[in-house]
Amino acid sequence: MKSESCPRCSTYLEELQQEREDRMLLQEEVEGLRDVLIQFANFASRYPSLDNQLLALLQKNHSRLSKTLPSAEENQE
């Protein structure tokens, strides 16, 4: 008996795979942006002449990103 795959199932699996790849790419981009924000915040903290509000905003956004984005380990599960 020959095993045939359902066209709907195949389409659904392809969509799931594409969604997973898209999420992984987005996660990589967000992690890159987070690294840039961290580097900028570290740079800004060394120069007190920079606007304190800007530094506070960067720190707030970094902590918000850390709380709302799933870690890379969670995405691999």
Backbone hydrogen bonds in HBPLUS format (Angstrom, degrees):
<---DONOR---> <-ACCEPTOR-->    atom                        ^
c    i                          cat <-CA-CA->   ^        H-A-AA   ^      H-
h    n   atom  resd res      DA  || num        DHA   H-A  angle D-A-AA Bond
n    s   type  num  typ     dist DA aas  dist angle  dist       angle   num
A0009-CYS N   A0006-CYS O   3.06 MM   3  5.15 115.6  2.49  98.2 113.8     1
A0010-SER N   A0006-CYS O   2.96 MM   4  6.26 160.9  2.00 158.4 163.7     2
A0011-THR N   A0007-PRO O   2.98 MM   4  6.16 163.0  2.01 148.9 153.2     3
A0012-TYR N   A0008-ARG O   2.90 MM   4  6.06 160.3  1.94 146.0 151.9     4
A0013-LEU N   A0009-CYS O   2.84 MM   4  6.06 160.9  1.88 152.6 157.6     5
A0014-GLU N   A0010-SER O   2.93 MM   4  6.15 155.1  2.00 147.7 154.6     6
A0015-GLU N   A0011-THR O   2.92 MM   4  6.19 156.7  1.98 150.1 156.4     7
A0016-LEU N   A0012-TYR O   2.91 MM   4  6.18 156.0  1.96 149.2 156.0     8
A0017-GLN N   A0013-LEU O   2.94 MM   4  6.15 157.4  2.00 146.5 152.5     9
A0018-GLN N   A0014-GLU O   2.95 MM   4  6.18 159.8  1.99 148.6 154.0    10
A0019-GLU N   A0015-GLU O   2.90 MM   4  6.08 157.3  1.95 147.5 154.1    11
A0020-ARG N   A0016-LEU O   2.93 MM   4  6.13 154.1  2.00 146.2 153.3    12
A0021-GLU N   A0017-GLN O   2.95 MM   4  6.22 160.2  1.99 150.2 155.2    13
A0022-ASP N   A0018-GLN O   2.88 MM   4  6.10 158.3  1.93 149.0 155.2    14
A0023-ARG N   A0019-GLU O   2.93 MM   4  6.15 156.7  1.99 146.8 152.8    15
A0024-MET N   A0020-ARG O   2.97 MM   4  6.22 155.0  2.03 148.2 155.0    16
A0025-LEU N   A0021-GLU O   2.98 MM   4  6.24 158.8  2.02 150.7 156.0    17
A0026-LEU N   A0022-ASP O   2.93 MM   4  6.13 160.9  1.97 149.4 155.0    18
A0027-GLN N   A0023-ARG O   2.83 MM   4  5.99 156.5  1.88 146.8 153.7    19
A0028-GLU N   A0024-MET O   3.00 MM   4  6.25 153.8  2.07 145.2 151.5    20
A0029-GLU N   A0025-LEU O   3.01 MM   4  6.32 157.7  2.07 148.6 154.4    21
A0030-VAL N   A0026-LEU O   2.88 MM   4  6.12 161.9  1.91 155.0 159.9    22
A0031-GLU N   A0027-GLN O   2.89 MM   4  6.07 159.1  1.94 148.5 154.4    23
A0032-GLY N   A0028-GLU O   3.02 MM   4  6.22 152.2  2.10 144.0 151.4    24
A0033-LEU N   A0029-GLU O   2.95 MM   4  6.27 157.6  2.00 148.8 154.8    25
A0034-ARG N   A0030-VAL O   2.79 MM   4  6.01 155.0  1.85 149.8 157.5    26
A0035-ASP N   A0031-GLU O   2.93 MM   4  6.16 154.0  2.00 143.8 150.3    27
A0036-VAL N   A0032-GLY O   3.04 MM   4  6.36 153.9  2.11 145.6 152.5    28
A0037-LEU N   A0033-LEU O   2.90 MM   4  6.19 159.7  1.94 151.2 156.7    29
A0038-ILE N   A0034-ARG O   2.90 MM   4  6.16 156.3  1.96 149.9 156.4    30
A0039-GLN N   A0035-ASP O   2.91 MM   4  6.16 162.9  1.94 150.2 154.7    31
A0040-PHE N   A0036-VAL O   2.85 MM   4  6.06 160.5  1.88 152.0 157.6    32
A0041-ALA N   A0037-LEU O   2.81 MM   4  5.97 158.9  1.86 148.0 154.2    33
A0042-ASN N   A0038-ILE O   2.88 MM   4  6.10 157.3  1.93 149.7 156.0    34
A0043-PHE N   A0039-GLN O   2.89 MM   4  6.11 155.9  1.95 145.9 152.9    35
A0044-ALA N   A0040-PHE O   2.71 MM   4  5.93 167.2  1.73 154.9 158.6    36
A0045-SER N   A0041-ALA O   2.91 MM   4  6.01 147.4  2.02 142.9 151.3    37
A0046-ARG N   A0043-PHE O   3.07 MM   3  5.46 145.9  2.19 107.1 117.0    38
A0047-TYR N   A0044-ALA O   3.08 MM   3  5.33 155.9  2.14 107.4 114.9    39
A0050-LEU N   A0047-TYR O   3.01 MM   3  5.97 168.9  2.03 128.1 131.4    40
A0054-LEU N   A0051-ASP O   3.11 MM   3  5.40 125.1  2.42 103.2 115.8    41
A0055-LEU N   A0051-ASP O   3.30 MM   4  6.72 159.4  2.34 150.4 155.4    42
A0056-ALA N   A0052-ASN O   2.93 MM   4  6.13 160.8  1.97 147.4 152.8    43
A0057-LEU N   A0053-GLN O   2.90 MM   4  6.07 153.9  1.96 145.3 152.5    44
A0058-LEU N   A0054-LEU O   2.96 MM   4  6.24 160.0  2.00 152.3 157.1    45
A0059-GLN N   A0055-LEU O   2.99 MM   4  6.25 162.5  2.02 152.2 156.8    46
A0060-LYS N   A0056-ALA O   2.88 MM   4  6.05 155.9  1.94 147.5 154.5    47
A0061-ASN N   A0057-LEU O   2.91 MM   4  6.10 165.1  1.93 152.8 156.4    48
A0062-HIS N   A0058-LEU O   2.92 MM   4  6.09 154.7  1.98 146.6 153.9    49
A0063-SER N   A0059-GLN O   3.04 MM   4  6.25 163.9  2.07 148.1 151.6    50
A0064-ARG N   A0060-LYS O   2.93 MM   4  6.13 152.3  2.01 146.4 155.0    51
A0065-LEU N   A0061-ASN O   2.85 MM   4  6.01 160.3  1.89 149.6 154.5    52
A0066-SER N   A0062-HIS O   2.96 MM   4  6.16 159.3  2.00 148.9 154.8    53
A0067-LYS N   A0063-SER O   3.10 MM   4  6.27 144.2  2.23 138.8 147.3    54
A0068-THR N   A0064-ARG O   2.97 MM   4  6.13 153.0  2.05 151.0 158.1    55
A0069-LEU N   A0065-LEU O   2.99 MM   4  5.75 156.6  2.05 151.6 154.5    56
A0074-GLU N   A0071-SER O   3.15 MM   3  5.36 122.7  2.50 100.4 113.5    57
A0075-ASN N   A0071-SER O   3.31 MM   4  6.69 150.2  2.40 147.2 154.9    58
A0076-GLN N   A0072-ALA O   3.25 MM   4  6.49 137.0  2.45 141.8 152.0    59
A0077-GLU N   A0074-GLU O   3.39 MM   3  5.55 151.6  2.47 101.0 108.8    60
